[in-house]
Amino acid sequence: MSYELITIRTEADKVGIVTLNRPKQLYALNDALMDELGQALKAFDADPAIGCMVITGSEKAFAAGADIGAMAGYSFAEVYRGDYITRNWEQIRSIRKPVIAAVSGFALGGGCELAMMCDFIIAADNARFGQPEIKLGIIPGAGGTQRLPRAVGKAKAMDMALTGRMMDATEAERAGLVSRVVALDKLMDEALGAAIQICDYSQLATMAAKESVNRAFEGSLSDGVMFERRLFHALFATADQKEGMDAFVAKRKANFKHA
Ligand code: HXC
């Protein structure tokens, strides 16, 4: 499969890396790019050798939002009938292996929403997050009004959505939007290190952990805890659980077979 608006590569034979590739438009996310991103992630997700994915942009921008030029001419009938956003952006939600966003520079509008669709965000110290849609006469449309308050609380999410101001990396880490902030030149090393660490665990366990943490956002505490308990119980049926615990007891490194 060849791509025009993204590039893909594999690191350490187990991490799938997707780099957004529309530099002239600051990685503005158009339909074609989101189609390619969905296809690439699905292909990595289906590849048994791949245990984790990383999405990244460039130093200047992760993505400066949905493509405003493309959206400018859209009508209600077109976006509603054509299921704009849902038809391709939502594919990211169906990816079952962990996906890390490695963000440097601007992550604005749909760019911030794309980062938040990933499982966690590692930011460079020059990262800037924002939901500036209000300046264009619209609101966030790829989950920003839902995921941002869950990440940073209502006060900051309202501030961001209503004023359109940006948050720098320090504020984003303090508020809980990103899990780590590192120097710009260390961003990919840090993201790759985390991804390799994830790949070396049992895929069954990392997929279950992802699925279970995601439950925390979508249901009640009691349903979430029950979901977690059942997955936790189910992992005792895997060879990887035996291997992980036997290795600990024998004081050796576990060698997971993802089975
Ligand atoms: C289309 C974009 C773009 C975007 C930047 N460009 N952002 N094109 N859609 N979202 C283009 C510019 O038009 C310009 O093209 C080139 O990229 C470089 O951008 P500059 O503005 O010259 O760069 P700079 O001065 O450094 O400013 C960077 C910036 C600014 C602060 C990020 O570009 C900006 O404010 N961009 C828009 C951010 C935004 O509003 N995002 C939300 C979009 S709405 P030319 O041809 O002039 O060189 C959205 C809706 C989400 O995301 C809902 C569903 C997903």
Residues whose N, C-alpha, C, O or C-beta is under 5 A from the ligand:
A	BS01	HXC	K24 Q25 L26 A28 A64 G65 A66 D67 I68 G69 F106 L108 G109 G110 G111 P132 E133 I139 P140 G141 A142
